[in-house]
């Protein structure tokens, strides 16, 4: 597909190589067209003309599920921590982390892009440790800090590191310059510490990329195939590792399925489903567990 004549040729933001035009997609809130490209060399896909008015993008409406991503509602989750379906994701992430590293009272865990802090509060209620969150946007002044410490950007390097664990849950698709962010996280992570990232895998979706719900150009501006994410980890000083379907992925995928169905709170009918079978089948198609983890 050729780009519109008024859109200049675009080099890959990561490696500078030539790209192919994937097409345009209108935003949900900012209804102009956004233009997607994919690198012919490293396969990085990105929005060439992202919406950079971050106060408008990550406004109160965004955190209440009324913004560019209708599936996000951090405020509701904070108000209903025991019944929200997000509990499944929190449970799954904690299961994954505990299968990879020991957690104890002196462990230091940073959730980079922590939203309302639900993951940290959930984890703190199950495993005593030192929990820290980082978030920007409207919610950083609203977040309830029960059980964890919220760190501002100027204090990231001095406030609490280095960390034993850093999580970035559905964060890197929002970041325009992922290499810079990974380099920052590497300085914050202990030697042999764990970086656990979740992000969509575009590889199964190339043929119908614009129809992929995850291709939401107002907020999701960067897309990584597993080999590229591993390469970025290595280039920024991490040791990437592919661990495939970790304990906990079933719960993470359970949350994603229910979210797409617009279910907000746990229900008796969904609790009766054979999620271990369903989520394995879904992962075979979406290949989310193919994304690597990384060590310091």
Secondary structure, DSSP 8 states (H G I E B T S, - for coil): ----TTS-----TTT---EEEEEEEE-SSS-SEEEEEEETTT--EEETT----HHHHTSHHHHTT-SS-TT--HHHHHHTTTTBTHHHHHHHHHHHHHHHS---TT-EEEEET-TTSHHHHHHHHHS--EEEEE--SGGGGT---TTSEEE-GGGHHHHS-SEEEEEEET-GGG-S-HHHHHHHHHHHEEEEEEEEEE---GGGGGGGGGG-TT--TTT--EE--HHHHHHHHHHTT-EEE---S-TTHHHHHHHHHHHHTT--B--HHHHTS-HHHHHHHHHHHH-GGGS-EEE-
